[in-house]
Amino acid sequence: MSDGNDQQFMFLTYGFEKPTPEIMAAWGAWFKELGDRIVDQGHFPVGFEISAEGQKELPMASDSITGFVVVSASNLEEAKKMATSNPYVSSIRGYQIMRMG
């Protein structure tokens, strides 16, 4: 439960696997476990990269960033604990969010 002094962390999920009922159930259970600690969430159905070399489309693959969840946590250790219980496809990365301004 949030105490008003929480920080926000973004979890980025990596990897793509065609969803099965078991995968969807595992994700549903994880979201339920996080409950009101979830600030925002979503997935990335398409992607692109723009660099000095030009532009390219980013297909869904094992190394794709496929989604995100922003959570509220007391500290880094609590955020890590939340991420550890995630039913990730390939991996999950977490970053503390520092707002500008």
NULOLUM-48188 format. One record per atom (N, C-alpha, C): residue number from 1; residue in one letter; atom name; x negated, y negated, z. Coordinates in steps of 0.2 Angstrom, whole numbers. Atoms other than C-alpha are relative to their C-alpha. Example, Ala and Ser with C-alpha at 12.3 -4.5 7.8 and 13.67 -1.06 7.14 Angstrom:
BEGIN
(rec 1,A,N,(-4,6,0))
(rec 1,A,CA,(-62,22,39))
(rec 1,A,C,(-4,-6,0))
(rec 2,S,N,(4,6,-1))
(rec 2,S,CA,(-68,5,36))
(rec 2,S,C,(4,-5,3))
# end
This chain:
BEGIN
(rec 1,M,N,(-4,6,0))
(rec 1,M,CA,(0,0,0))
(rec 1,M,C,(-4,-6,0))
(rec 2,S,N,(3,6,0))
(rec 2,S,CA,(-6,-17,-4))
(rec 2,S,C,(0,-4,6))
(rec 3,D,N,(0,5,-6))
(rec 3,D,CA,(-12,-29,10))
(rec 3,D,C,(0,-7,-2))
(rec 4,G,N,(1,7,2))
(rec 4,G,CA,(-13,-45,-1))
(rec 4,G,C,(-7,-2,-1))
(rec 5,N,N,(7,2,1))
(rec 5,N,CA,(-32,-45,-1))
(rec 5,N,C,(-3,5,-5))
(rec 6,D,N,(2,-5,5))
(rec 6,D,CA,(-33,-31,-14))
(rec 6,D,C,(-4,-3,-6))
(rec 7,Q,N,(3,2,6))
(rec 7,Q,CA,(-44,-32,-29))
(rec 7,Q,C,(3,4,-6))
(rec 8,Q,N,(-3,-4,6))
(rec 8,Q,CA,(-39,-26,-47))
(rec 8,Q,C,(-6,3,-3))
(rec 9,F,N,(4,-4,3))
(rec 9,F,CA,(-48,-13,-56))
(rec 9,F,C,(3,3,-7))
(rec 10,M,N,(-2,-3,6))
(rec 10,M,CA,(-46,-7,-74))
(rec 10,M,C,(-3,7,-1))
(rec 11,F,N,(2,-7,2))
(rec 11,F,CA,(-47,12,-78))
(rec 11,F,C,(1,0,-8))
(rec 12,L,N,(0,-1,8))
(rec 12,L,CA,(-51,15,-97))
(rec 12,L,C,(0,8,-1))
(rec 13,T,N,(1,-7,1))
(rec 13,T,CA,(-47,33,-102))
(rec 13,T,C,(-3,1,-7))
(rec 14,Y,N,(3,-2,6))
(rec 14,Y,CA,(-57,41,-116))
(rec 14,Y,C,(2,7,-2))
(rec 15,G,N,(-2,-6,3))
(rec 15,G,CA,(-53,55,-128))
(rec 15,G,C,(7,1,-2))
(rec 16,F,N,(-7,-1,3))
(rec 16,F,CA,(-38,61,-138))
(rec 16,F,C,(1,7,0))
(rec 17,E,N,(-3,-7,1))
(rec 17,E,CA,(-29,77,-137))
(rec 17,E,C,(7,0,-1))
(rec 18,K,N,(-7,0,2))
(rec 18,K,CA,(-12,81,-144))
(rec 18,K,C,(4,1,7))
(rec 19,P,N,(-4,-1,-6))
(rec 19,P,CA,(0,79,-129))
(rec 19,P,C,(4,7,0))
(rec 20,T,N,(-4,-6,-1))
(rec 20,T,CA,(7,95,-122))
(rec 20,T,C,(5,-1,6))
(rec 21,P,N,(-4,1,-6))
(rec 21,P,CA,(21,97,-109))
(rec 21,P,C,(-4,0,7))
(rec 22,E,N,(5,0,-6))
(rec 22,E,CA,(7,101,-96))
(rec 22,E,C,(-4,-6,1))
(rec 23,I,N,(4,6,-1))
(rec 23,I,CA,(-3,86,-100))
(rec 23,I,C,(4,-6,2))
(rec 24,M,N,(-5,6,-2))
(rec 24,M,CA,(12,74,-99))
(rec 24,M,C,(2,1,7))
(rec 25,A,N,(-2,-1,-7))
(rec 25,A,CA,(17,82,-83))
(rec 25,A,C,(-5,-2,5))
(rec 26,A,N,(5,2,-4))
(rec 26,A,CA,(0,79,-76))
(rec 26,A,C,(-1,-7,1))
(rec 27,W,N,(1,8,0))
(rec 27,W,CA,(-1,61,-81))
(rec 27,W,C,(6,-3,4))
(rec 28,G,N,(-6,3,-4))
(rec 28,G,CA,(17,58,-74))
(rec 28,G,C,(-1,1,7))
(rec 29,A,N,(2,0,-7))
(rec 29,A,CA,(11,65,-57))
(rec 29,A,C,(-5,-5,2))
(rec 30,W,N,(5,5,-2))
(rec 30,W,CA,(-4,54,-57))
(rec 30,W,C,(3,-7,0))
(rec 31,F,N,(-3,7,0))
(rec 31,F,CA,(6,38,-61))
(rec 31,F,C,(5,0,6))
(rec 32,K,N,(-5,0,-6))
(rec 32,K,CA,(19,43,-47))
(rec 32,K,C,(-5,0,6))
(rec 33,E,N,(5,0,-6))
(rec 33,E,CA,(4,46,-35))
(rec 33,E,C,(-2,-7,1))
(rec 34,L,N,(2,7,-1))
(rec 34,L,CA,(-2,28,-39))
(rec 34,L,C,(5,-5,2))
(rec 35,G,N,(-6,4,-2))
(rec 35,G,CA,(15,21,-37))
(rec 35,G,C,(0,-7,-1))
(rec 36,D,N,(0,7,0))
(rec 36,D,CA,(16,3,-33))
(rec 36,D,C,(-7,-4,-1))
(rec 37,R,N,(7,3,1))
(rec 37,R,CA,(-3,1,-35))
(rec 37,R,C,(-1,-1,-7))
(rec 38,I,N,(1,1,8))
(rec 38,I,CA,(-1,1,-54))
(rec 38,I,C,(2,-8,-1))
(rec 39,V,N,(-1,6,2))
(rec 39,V,CA,(-2,-17,-60))
(rec 39,V,C,(2,-1,-7))
(rec 40,D,N,(-2,0,7))
(rec 40,D,CA,(-1,-14,-78))
(rec 40,D,C,(-3,7,-3))
(rec 41,Q,N,(3,-6,3))
(rec 41,Q,CA,(-4,1,-90))
(rec 41,Q,C,(2,0,-8))
(rec 42,G,N,(-1,0,7))
(rec 42,G,CA,(-4,5,-109))
(rec 42,G,C,(-4,5,-3))
(rec 43,H,N,(4,-4,4))
(rec 43,H,CA,(-11,15,-123))
(rec 43,H,C,(-2,-4,-6))
(rec 44,F,N,(2,3,6))
(rec 44,F,CA,(-20,11,-139))
(rec 44,F,C,(1,4,-6))
(rec 45,P,N,(-2,-5,6))
(rec 45,P,CA,(-12,19,-154))
(rec 45,P,C,(-5,-1,-6))
(rec 46,V,N,(5,1,5))
(rec 46,V,CA,(-24,10,-166))
(rec 46,V,C,(-6,-4,2))
(rec 47,G,N,(6,4,-2))
(rec 47,G,CA,(-41,2,-165))
(rec 47,G,C,(-4,-3,-6))
(rec 48,F,N,(5,2,5))
(rec 48,F,CA,(-54,-8,-175))
(rec 48,F,C,(-6,-3,4))
(rec 49,E,N,(6,3,-3))
(rec 49,E,CA,(-71,-15,-172))
(rec 49,E,C,(-3,-5,-6))
(rec 50,I,N,(3,6,4))
(rec 50,I,CA,(-79,-31,-179))
(rec 50,I,C,(-7,-1,2))
(rec 51,S,N,(7,1,-2))
(rec 51,S,CA,(-97,-33,-179))
(rec 51,S,C,(-4,-4,-6))
(rec 52,A,N,(4,4,5))
(rec 52,A,CA,(-111,-42,-189))
(rec 52,A,C,(0,5,-7))
(rec 53,E,N,(1,-5,6))
(rec 53,E,CA,(-111,-26,-201))
(rec 53,E,C,(7,0,-3))
(rec 54,G,N,(-7,0,4))
(rec 54,G,CA,(-92,-29,-205))
(rec 54,G,C,(5,3,5))
(rec 55,Q,N,(-5,-3,-4))
(rec 55,Q,CA,(-76,-21,-199))
(rec 55,Q,C,(1,7,-2))
(rec 56,K,N,(-1,-7,1))
(rec 56,K,CA,(-71,-3,-197))
(rec 56,K,C,(6,2,4))
(rec 57,E,N,(-6,-3,-4))
(rec 57,E,CA,(-55,6,-191))
(rec 57,E,C,(-3,5,5))
(rec 58,L,N,(2,-4,-5))
(rec 58,L,CA,(-57,16,-175))
(rec 58,L,C,(5,6,0))
(rec 59,P,N,(-5,-5,0))
(rec 59,P,CA,(-48,33,-177))
(rec 59,P,C,(0,3,7))
(rec 60,M,N,(-1,-3,-7))
(rec 60,M,CA,(-41,43,-162))
(rec 60,M,C,(-5,6,-1))
(rec 61,A,N,(5,-5,0))
(rec 61,A,CA,(-56,55,-158))
(rec 61,A,C,(-2,1,8))
(rec 62,S,N,(2,-2,-6))
(rec 62,S,CA,(-64,63,-143))
(rec 62,S,C,(-4,-6,4))
(rec 63,D,N,(3,5,-3))
(rec 63,D,CA,(-74,47,-140))
(rec 63,D,C,(4,-7,0))
(rec 64,S,N,(-4,6,0))
(rec 64,S,CA,(-60,34,-142))
(rec 64,S,C,(2,-2,7))
(rec 65,I,N,(-3,3,-6))
(rec 65,I,CA,(-54,23,-128))
(rec 65,I,C,(8,0,-2))
(rec 66,T,N,(-6,-2,2))
(rec 66,T,CA,(-36,29,-128))
(rec 66,T,C,(6,-4,4))
(rec 67,G,N,(-5,3,-4))
(rec 67,G,CA,(-27,20,-114))
(rec 67,G,C,(-4,-4,6))
(rec 68,F,N,(3,3,-6))
(rec 68,F,CA,(-29,9,-98))
(rec 68,F,C,(5,0,5))
(rec 69,V,N,(-4,1,-6))
(rec 69,V,CA,(-22,7,-81))
(rec 69,V,C,(-3,-5,4))
(rec 70,V,N,(2,4,-5))
(rec 70,V,CA,(-24,-8,-70))
(rec 70,V,C,(3,1,7))
(rec 71,V,N,(-2,-2,-6))
(rec 71,V,CA,(-23,-4,-52))
(rec 71,V,C,(-2,-6,6))
(rec 72,S,N,(2,4,-6))
(rec 72,S,CA,(-24,-14,-35))
(rec 72,S,C,(-3,5,5))
(rec 73,A,N,(3,-4,-5))
(rec 73,A,CA,(-36,-7,-23))
(rec 73,A,C,(-4,-4,5))
(rec 74,S,N,(4,4,-6))
(rec 74,S,CA,(-44,-13,-6))
(rec 74,S,C,(-7,-1,-2))
(rec 75,N,N,(7,1,2))
(rec 75,N,CA,(-61,-10,-13))
(rec 75,N,C,(-2,6,-5))
(rec 76,L,N,(2,-5,5))
(rec 76,L,CA,(-72,0,-25))
(rec 76,L,C,(1,7,2))
(rec 77,E,N,(0,-7,-2))
(rec 77,E,CA,(-72,16,-15))
(rec 77,E,C,(7,3,-1))
(rec 78,E,N,(-7,-2,1))
(rec 78,E,CA,(-53,16,-15))
(rec 78,E,C,(2,1,-7))
(rec 79,A,N,(-2,-1,8))
(rec 79,A,CA,(-52,13,-34))
(rec 79,A,C,(-3,6,-2))
(rec 80,K,N,(4,-6,3))
(rec 80,K,CA,(-65,27,-37))
(rec 80,K,C,(5,6,2))
(rec 81,K,N,(-5,-6,-3))
(rec 81,K,CA,(-53,39,-26))
(rec 81,K,C,(6,1,-5))
(rec 82,M,N,(-6,0,5))
(rec 82,M,CA,(-38,34,-37))
(rec 82,M,C,(-2,3,-7))
(rec 83,A,N,(2,-2,7))
(rec 83,A,CA,(-48,37,-53))
(rec 83,A,C,(-2,8,0))
(rec 84,T,N,(2,-7,0))
(rec 84,T,CA,(-54,54,-47))
(rec 84,T,C,(5,5,-1))
(rec 85,S,N,(-6,-4,0))
(rec 85,S,CA,(-37,61,-46))
(rec 85,S,C,(3,0,-7))
(rec 86,N,N,(-3,1,6))
(rec 86,N,CA,(-33,56,-64))
(rec 86,N,C,(-1,6,-4))
(rec 87,P,N,(1,-6,5))
(rec 87,P,CA,(-30,70,-77))
(rec 87,P,C,(-3,-2,-6))
(rec 88,Y,N,(4,3,6))
(rec 88,Y,CA,(-42,62,-89))
(rec 88,Y,C,(-1,6,-6))
(rec 89,V,N,(1,-5,6))
(rec 89,V,CA,(-44,70,-107))
(rec 89,V,C,(-7,1,0))
(rec 90,S,N,(8,-1,1))
(rec 90,S,CA,(-63,67,-109))
(rec 90,S,C,(-3,-3,6))
(rec 91,S,N,(3,4,-6))
(rec 91,S,CA,(-67,54,-95))
(rec 91,S,C,(4,-6,1))
(rec 92,I,N,(-3,6,-2))
(rec 92,I,CA,(-61,39,-86))
(rec 92,I,C,(-6,-5,2))
(rec 93,R,N,(5,5,-3))
(rec 93,R,CA,(-71,23,-83))
(rec 93,R,C,(4,-5,4))
(rec 94,G,N,(-3,5,-4))
(rec 94,G,CA,(-67,10,-70))
(rec 94,G,C,(-4,-6,0))
(rec 95,Y,N,(3,6,0))
(rec 95,Y,CA,(-71,-8,-70))
(rec 95,Y,C,(4,-5,5))
(rec 96,Q,N,(-3,6,-4))
(rec 96,Q,CA,(-68,-22,-57))
(rec 96,Q,C,(2,-5,-4))
(rec 97,I,N,(-2,6,4))
(rec 97,I,CA,(-58,-36,-64))
(rec 97,I,C,(-2,-7,4))
(rec 98,M,N,(2,7,-2))
(rec 98,M,CA,(-65,-54,-61))
(rec 98,M,C,(4,-5,-4))
(rec 99,R,N,(-3,5,4))
(rec 99,R,CA,(-53,-67,-67))
(rec 99,R,C,(-4,-6,0))
(rec 100,M,N,(3,6,1))
(rec 100,M,CA,(-60,-83,-74))
(rec 100,M,C,(5,-6,1))
(rec 101,G,N,(-4,6,-1))
(rec 101,G,CA,(-53,-100,-69))
(rec 101,G,C,(5,0,6))
# end
